[in-house]
């Protein structure tokens, strides 16, 4: 299976970077599935049902959120209605939405996508390993599921690495998100799982994590500013990964980092 995963979409620049490059991605990589992290897609915080529909109508197969999943209140009922969007699995089963979902792709193969949130420097959440283990009890890679992508949405690189090695050989991909800075450690772990500490963001890189620089600089200088973060309005760049898995085992054969400038003028 050929899978593309695009990192955290930040505001309009990120949305345009992804949507304007979809034809390029499909032509160059011929993916079986394209998954997008949309957790900052609505003005930098959360996503809306309309934004989700824009991505799905354009041919995206699955959407992943993150710690900003509750920021746009109109998204909350949509999480229950739309079966191809997920939020952190370890936010608890009593919350709206789902933390994992099985996608039936156009080629007849099945891809499980799931997300867990980190615990260091993040909002309180349940044990991420227990949450993943509970889901994986129902799936055996290469038998009743063709591929498994786990998003680790976390601040701490150590947590992402720890989960990667814990799941090595059990899933196809462990991809880190949340910090918006692409890391240079894309690789296949010893037991065959593709790994990267952070996929990076889709957004304007002439910024501070996708936001105009003035307010972050002010916050660095003064503890309280009273200001608000504003999304950067320059041209966006798409960062993502392309992973090819073995059709027999479901483990990764290769992982490649993707960088594409927005084709929007």
Buried (B, 14 or more C-beta within 10 A) or exposed (E): BBBBBBBBBBBBBBBBBBBBBBEEBEEEBEBBBBBBBBBBBBBBBBBBBEBBEBBBEEEBBBBBBBBBBBBBEEBBEBBEEBEBBBBBBBBEEEBBBBBBBBBEBEEEBBBBBBBBBBBEEBEEBBEBBEBBEBBBEEBEBBEEBBBBBBBBBBBBBEBBBBBBBBBBBBBBBBBBBBBBBBBEBBEBBEEBBBBBBBBBBBBBBBBBBBBBEEBBEEBEEEEEBEEEBBBBEBBBBBBBBBBBBBEEBBBBBEBEBBEBEBBBE
